[in-house]
Amino acid sequence: MQIKEFLGSTVLDKNAYEVGKVTNLEFDTVTGKIEEITLTLQKNIFSKDELVISFDDIDTIGAYVILNKEIPKEAEVEEDEDESVEVEIEE
């Protein structure tokens, strides 16, 4: 899979609920290993909330990116002053 195919991929949590889409990724410049991905959360049309996921939290990459974690519902998301989002991931 090429990076341009990976960016924009739909992300599902372990319960197959749509979480969002891949918007960015961070990788180790020495090893080339992806370390984390950034998701734009699926909330509403005007949402710009993002969530950073460790590569270790990814179960499968294919037609969808499937996480091995459950992402809490919107009520459990806490917003910071700079409009970034902090989410606790439940195992």
C-alpha positions in Angstrom: 0.0 0.0 0.0 1.3 3.5 -0.8 1.1 6.4 1.6 -1.3 8.3 -0.7 -3.7 5.3 -0.5 -3.3 5.1 3.3 -4.1 8.8 3.9 -7.8 9.3 3.9 -8.5 5.7 4.9 -11.5 5.1 7.1 -10.6 4.0 10.6 -12.8 1.6 12.6 -12.4 0.7 16.3 -12.4 -2.9 17.5 -16.2 -2.9 17.6 -16.4 -1.9 13.9 -17.6 1.6 14.7 -16.4 4.3 12.3 -14.0 6.5 14.2 -12.7 8.8 11.5 -10.2 9.1 8.7 -6.4 9.0 8.5 -5.0 12.5 8.0 -1.4 12.3 8.9 1.3 9.8 10.0 4.6 10.0 11.8 7.4 7.7 11.1 11.0 7.0 12.3 13.4 8.5 9.7 16.0 5.9 10.5 14.0 2.7 10.4 11.1 3.9 8.2 8.6 2.4 10.7 5.3 4.2 11.2 5.1 5.2 14.8 1.7 6.9 15.0 -1.2 8.1 12.8 -3.4 11.1 13.2 -7.2 10.8 12.7 -9.8 13.4 12.1 -12.7 12.2 14.3 -16.1 11.3 12.8 -18.4 13.7 14.7 -20.1 16.1 12.4 -19.5 18.0 9.2 -17.7 20.9 10.8 -15.6 18.9 13.3 -11.8 19.4 13.2 -11.1 17.2 16.3 -8.1 15.0 15.9 -6.8 11.9 17.7 -3.3 10.5 17.6 -3.1 6.7 17.6 0.1 4.6 18.2 0.9 2.2 15.4 0.7 -0.6 18.1 -3.0 0.2 18.4 -3.6 -0.8 14.8 -4.8 -4.4 14.2 -5.3 -4.4 10.5 -4.6 -2.2 7.5 -6.5 -3.0 4.3 -9.7 -1.6 2.9 -10.1 -0.1 6.4 -7.7 0.6 9.2 -9.0 -1.4 12.1 -7.9 -0.6 15.6 -7.5 -3.2 18.4 -8.9 -0.7 20.8 -12.4 0.8 21.5 -12.7 4.5 21.1 -15.0 6.1 23.7 -18.1 8.0 22.5 -18.2 11.8 22.2 -19.4 12.3 25.8 -16.1 10.9 27.1 -13.9 13.2 24.9 -12.3 16.1 26.7 -11.3 19.2 24.7 -8.2 21.2 25.4 -7.9 25.0 25.1 -6.1 24.7 21.7 -9.0 22.6 20.3 -7.1 19.4 20.2 -8.8 16.4 21.7 -7.6 14.1 24.4 -9.2 10.6 24.4 -8.6 7.7 26.8 -8.5 4.4 24.8 -10.2 1.5 26.5 -8.9 -2.0 26.0 
